[in-house]
Amino acid sequence: MYRILITTGMLVISNLFMTFAWYAHLKNLREKPWIVASIVSWGIAFFEYLIQVPANRIGYNVMNLGQLKILQEAITLSVFVPFSIIYMKEGLKQEYLWASVFILAAVFCVFKGTFVK
């Protein structure tokens, strides 16, 4: 269980970096050429990979690949929605709520029976 928590925490941090790498330039570097945005984003993504790769290695010791991927998708959504609302100033969209329901269903399906047998 400890490794799953460590993996989850590291994936949350790495996903924060990646969300900023992928989307913050749309707000902050809108007036800059795309190549500048790409270079800045690659620089941010470098730090994401420094956290994400070891997180996946730790997680793969206690989860199968499907569980690791679905966990990552759930984390991605849980990071993206607040990012889009708070940082990008977009409203909460009904699609986010539906996506959350389906992602949580996916998490349930891949982890069902893992902790309680």
C-alpha positions in Angstrom: 0.0 0.0 0.0 2.9 2.4 0.8 4.3 2.1 -2.7 0.9 2.8 -4.2 0.7 6.0 -2.1 4.2 7.0 -3.1 3.4 6.3 -6.7 0.2 8.3 -6.5 1.9 11.3 -4.9 4.7 11.3 -7.4 2.3 11.0 -10.3 0.2 14.0 -9.0 3.4 16.1 -8.8 4.5 15.0 -12.3 1.1 15.7 -13.7 1.1 19.2 -12.3 4.3 19.8 -14.3 2.9 18.2 -17.4 -0.4 20.1 -17.3 1.5 23.3 -17.1 3.8 22.2 -19.9 0.9 21.3 -22.2 -1.5 24.1 -21.4 -0.1 27.1 -19.5 1.6 28.5 -22.7 -1.9 29.1 -24.1 -2.4 31.7 -21.4 1.2 32.9 -20.7 2.9 32.8 -24.1 0.0 33.5 -26.4 1.8 36.4 -28.1 5.1 34.5 -28.5 6.0 32.3 -31.5 5.1 28.7 -31.1 8.7 27.6 -31.0 9.3 29.7 -27.8 6.2 28.0 -26.3 7.6 24.6 -27.3 11.0 25.1 -25.8 9.5 26.4 -22.6 7.1 23.5 -22.5 9.9 21.0 -23.1 11.9 22.5 -20.2 8.9 22.1 -17.9 8.2 18.5 -19.2 11.8 17.6 -18.4 11.0 17.9 -14.7 7.8 16.0 -15.2 9.7 13.1 -16.6 12.3 13.2 -13.7 9.3 12.4 -11.4 7.1 10.4 -13.6 9.6 7.7 -14.7 10.6 6.7 -11.2 6.9 6.9 -10.1 6.0 4.4 -12.8 8.9 2.1 -11.9 7.8 2.1 -8.2 4.2 1.6 -9.1 4.9 -1.2 -11.6 6.3 -3.3 -8.7 2.8 -3.3 -7.0 0.4 -2.7 -9.8 -0.1 -4.1 -13.3 0.2 -1.9 -16.3 -3.5 -1.4 -16.7 -3.9 -0.3 -13.1 -1.0 2.1 -13.4 -2.4 3.7 -16.6 -6.0 4.1 -15.2 -4.5 5.6 -12.0 -2.6 8.1 -14.2 -5.8 9.0 -16.1 -7.7 9.6 -12.8 -4.8 11.8 -11.6 -4.7 13.6 -14.9 -8.4 14.5 -14.7 -8.1 15.5 -11.0 -5.3 17.8 -11.8 -6.7 19.2 -15.1 -10.1 20.2 -13.9 -8.8 22.5 -11.1 -6.1 23.8 -13.4 -8.7 24.7 -16.1 -11.0 26.3 -13.5 -8.5 28.1 -11.3 -5.5 28.9 -13.5 -7.1 29.1 -17.0 -10.3 30.7 -15.6 -12.6 28.4 -17.4 -15.9 27.4 -15.7 -16.7 23.9 -14.4 -18.2 22.0 -17.4 -20.7 19.2 -17.2 -18.4 17.1 -19.4 -15.8 17.2 -16.6 -18.3 15.7 -14.2 -19.3 12.9 -16.6 -15.7 12.2 -17.4 -15.0 12.0 -13.7 -17.8 9.4 -13.2 -16.4 7.2 -16.0 -12.8 7.5 -14.9 -13.8 6.6 -11.3 -15.7 3.6 -12.8 -12.5 2.6 -14.7 -10.5 2.9 -11.4 -13.0 0.7 -9.7 -12.9 -1.9 -12.5 -9.1 -2.3 -12.6 -8.6 -2.2 -8.9 -11.6 -4.3 -7.9 -10.4 -7.2 -5.7 -6.9 -5.7 -5.3 -7.3 -4.6 -1.7 -10.2 -6.7 -0.5 -10.2 -10.4 -1.4 
